[in-house]
Amino acid sequence: MRNFNGYMHGINLGGWLSQNEDNSEEHFNSFITEKDIAYISQLGLDHVRVPVDYMILEEDDGRIKPDGYKYLDKCLEWCQKYNIRLIIDLHKTYGYSFDPLDDSDKTIFFYDKKLQERFYSTWRTIAMKYGKYSDIAAFELLNEILSPEVAEPWNDIALRTIKEIRSVAPDSWIIFGGTRYNSVISVPELADPQDDKVVYTFHCYEPLIFTHQGAYWVKNMPADFRIQYPEKIEEYRKNSTHLPQELANAVFDNDLNEMSSSFFETLFLPALKAAEERNVPLYCGEYGVIDKADNDSKIKWLSDISKVFDKYNIGRAYWNYKEKDFGVVDIKDMDIIKQLTQKL
């Protein structure tokens, strides 16, 4: 299987240009600065994934916001200076948001031609601006599609978007993932892109009951719930029965019966097989453990999943660099930060 060269060890900059409650100039200028990119480079990481919401880049009527693009421009400049790459990830588009706290319709975008035309226009603009930086900047089409029922419409939209991007950015890497919040089990459902610079992506927060313990945004998750890693899989199953099926179904797979690196290897195998058959690189755009988990468990989980990433040369970006309940640099113990970042 081909590698996603240059994008093997990364971290997400969530909370800067996406999922941010503060839309002030002060936030955008201070949340991520050149010092952060320099530090990420010093950690030995080779790229950052930069989630950005459409409303940073566009007005509601589709007009471009030049001031929004200036933040991506700065990040690109910093990445060039410190010899790392970046992925521009459209985290939310006009007409679709993955956010479980947003009660908007999660399927209408995939059946509405006007919303899709707006999406293609957004990507043509991004590609025209950054396609000339194909040696350092990659494009991720859309973050975390929820409903399995839109798998085929999404394939059609993704292939059309790739074609639109290619018209102005023939050499850029393009990344897209599937449904069920970019679940790894959705990778085999993705269309064969027939393009040498397209990458399949997935996210992995399995077992969710561990990585999202106490998370306020997960339906039916008790705020005070805590669990360690590793535990027997029966323990994770018992505590996952009340969670939404689309988020917690992996632990109920009978083939996944041991919490170790073999759990992740078995979970990834169908995706690995599909990617290898189509000669498409595979990339994990998000994985991580909530700050409520104990640090020893975090390190053990990260060690197990990273063994499988390394074995199969899967590029990845940890969620998250700062804040958003997962921030690595928010950990008080510098030794723990060092142990974690050495495994990213």
N, C-alpha and C positions, 0 to 999 in steps of 0.2 A: 504494500500500500504506500502511496506517495505521502510525503510529509508536507505540512504547511510551513515551509522553511521561513525562519525569521519570526515566527509566531508560536514558539514552543513553550515559553515560560512568561506569563503575563499576569496582570492584575487589573481589576475594574476601577474606574473612576466614577462610580455611581454616587449620586447626590450632588453632583456639580451642575451638569446641564440637563439632568433628568431626575425625576422623583425628588425635586427640591421644593420645599415650602416657601423658601425665600427667593424671590425673583429680582432682588435688588442688584444694582451694579456692584455694591460692596461684596455681596456673596459671590458673584461670578469672578470678581477680581482677587478674592482672598481664599476661597475654598480649595482651589488647586492653583499653585504657582510654579514658577520655574524651579524653585527649591524642591518641590515634590517630585518633579520629573527627574531631577538630578539624583535625588535619594533613591528612587525606583531603579534607576540605572546602576547606582552603587550597590544595590541589593543583588545585582546580577541578572535581573529580569530583562527580557528582550522586547517587550511591547506592553502597551496599555490598551485596554478596551474602553472606549469613551461613549457611554450611553448619552444620547441627545434626543430631546423631545422636539417634535415638529414646531411647537409654539415658540421655541427659542429662535428658530430659523425663519419662521413665516408668520405673517398676520393671518387672522381667521379667513380672510378672503384670498389667501394664497400669495399675496405680495411678499417679496423677500425682505427680511430684516438684516441689513448689512451688519448691524451691531451684534447680532447673534453669531454670525459667521466669524467675527473677529476672535472669538474664544477658541474656535477650532483652529484658526490661523495661528494663534499663539501656541497652542498645544503642538501643532505640527512643527513650528519653529523650534520649540524646546526639544522635541523628540529628535529632530535633526541634529541639534547641538550635542545631545547626550547619547547619540547613536543607538536609539531604540525606535521601534515602529509603533503605529497606532491603528486601531480599528475604529472607524466611525460607525457606530451602532445606532440605527434609528429605533429608539426605544418605544416611542409612541408616534403614530402617524395620524393625520387628520381622518377621523372616522373609526379609529381602532385604538384601544388601550387594553393591555393585559391586566392592569391593576385590579386586584380583587376588591379593593375598597371603592372602586369606581363602578357604579351600577349601570354603566352604558351597555348597549347591545354589543355582544362579543362576536356576532356573526354577520351583521349587516354589511360591513366593509367588503366581505368576500362575495357579495352578490350585487353590489351597487357600482355600476360602471363609472359614475361621476366621481365617487370616492377613489376608485382605482386610477382614473386619469390624473387626479390630484397627486396620488402616490407616485406615479410615473414621472410627473413633472418635478416633484421634490427630488427624486433620485437623479434626474437629468441635470438639475442644478448642482447638486452635490458632486456628481461625476465630472461636470464641466470645470468645477473649481479645483478638484483634487485629483482628477485622473492623471494629470501630468506628474504626480508624485507616487506613481505606482510602485516605486522601489521602497516606499516607507509607509504608505497609507492603503488600507484595505476597507471594503465596504460591507457592512452587514445589513441585510434588507429590512428585517423587522424582528422585534423581540417577542418571544413567547406567545405563540398563537394557542388559544385555549381549546376550542371545540374540535374533536376528531372529525365531526361531520363536514368540516370545511377543508379537509386535506386535499381533495382534488381541485377545488377552485383556487386554493392557495398555490398549488403547483403551477397552475396556468398563469396566475398573477406573477409568481416568482420568475418563471421562464420569460414572460414578457418584459419584466423589469430588467432582467439580465441583458436582454436584447437592447433595451433602451440605453442602459449603461454602456454597453459595448459600442454603441454608435458614437460615443464621445470619449470613452476610456477603454481602449482595446486591451490594455495590458494590466489592468487592476485586478487584484484578488477580490472575489465576491463570495459572500458567505450567506447561507440560508439554512434554517432549521424547520422543524415540523411542529405538530400540534401537541396537545397535552402539556402546555407550558414548556415547549422544546424538550420534551422527554426523549431520552435515548431510544426508547422503544418505537418512536415515530420515525426514526431515520430511514428504515427500509421503505417507508411510504413515500419518501421524497422522489421527485422526478429525476431522471438521469439528465444532467445538464448538457452533456455533450460539449463540454468546455473545459479546457485544461487548467483554467485558473478559477474554478469554482470549488468551494469547500462546504461540506456538510457540518453543521454545528448542532450540539445538544447541550443541555444543562443537567447537572447531577447534584441533587441534594438528598440522596438516599442514604439511610432511611430518613424520611422527612421528620418522623417523630423525634429523631435525635438532632438533626441539623437545624430544625425550626422549633425546638422545645420552648414553650412559653411565648411563641410569636403571636402578637395581638392581631395580626392580619390573617392568620390561618383560621378558618371557620372551625369552631368547636375545640380549639386548642386552649386548655386551661392555662391561665397566666402563670400559675405557680408550678406547672409540671416540669420535672427535671428527670433526665435519664443519662446514663453514661454510655461510652463506647469503648470496647465492644460489649454487648450483652447477647444472650442467646436470642436468636431470631424470633422465638416464640414470645419473648418479652416485648419486642417491637411490634409484633402482630397484635398482641393483646391490647396494647395501648394505642394502636392505630385504627381500631375498628370504628371509632366515631369521627374520623377525619374524612374529608371529601375523597371519594374513590380515585378521581383523576390525579390527586396529589400523593396518595399513599399506596397505590396498588402494587408497587414493585415488591414490597415485603411479603405479599401474599402469593407470589409466584412460587410454586412448589420446587422449581429448579434452584431457587436461591435459599439455601438452608444453612449457611455458615457465615457468620459475620467476620470476614477477613478480606484480604485482597481477592480471594476467589469469588466473593460475592459480587464485586465490581466487574471482574473478568467475565463471569457468566452473564451479568446484566448487559455488558457492552457487546457481547459476541454477535448478535444479529446485526447491529449497526456496523461493526467491523467487517462482517461478511458482505453487507450491501456496499459499503464504501470500497472494499477491495475489488469486488466484481466490476464496479463501474470506474475504478481507478480514480476515485475522488478522495482527497485528504479529509481527515476527520479531526474536529476541533471541539473542545469543551469550553464554551464561552462563559459559563458560570459554574462554580462549585464552591462550597464553603460551609462554615459552621457558625451559628449565632453566638453572640457574645455571652449569652446566659449559660452556655455549656462550660464545663470545667476544662481548663487548659490541657490537662493530661489527655483527656478524651479527644480534644481537638487534634492534638498532635498524632495520636494513634490513628484516628480516622484519615487524616491527611496523608499519613505514611502509607496506609493501605491503598487508597485511591491513586496515589502518585506512583506506586509500584506498577499499576496497570497502565497508567498514562505512559510511563517510561518504557514498559515492555513493548507497547504497540506504537510508540512514537506519536502519541496524541498530543497536539498542542493544547494549551489551556490558559484560562485567565481566572484567577481567584476573585471571588466576591467577598470582601470589598477592600479597597485601600483604606478608606476613611469613613467612619460613621455608618449610617444605615443599618445599625444593629450587628454588623459583621466586621467592622473596621479593624484591620491588622494594626495600624499605627496607634490605635486607641488603647491597646493593651499596655498596662502599666509596667509589666516586667519585661525589660529589654532582652533578657535571656530567652523568654518565651517567643518574643518577636523573631529573634534570630533562629530559633529552632523551627518555627513555622515557615519563615521565608526561605530557609534552605531547602524546603521540600516542595516549594511552589513550581 
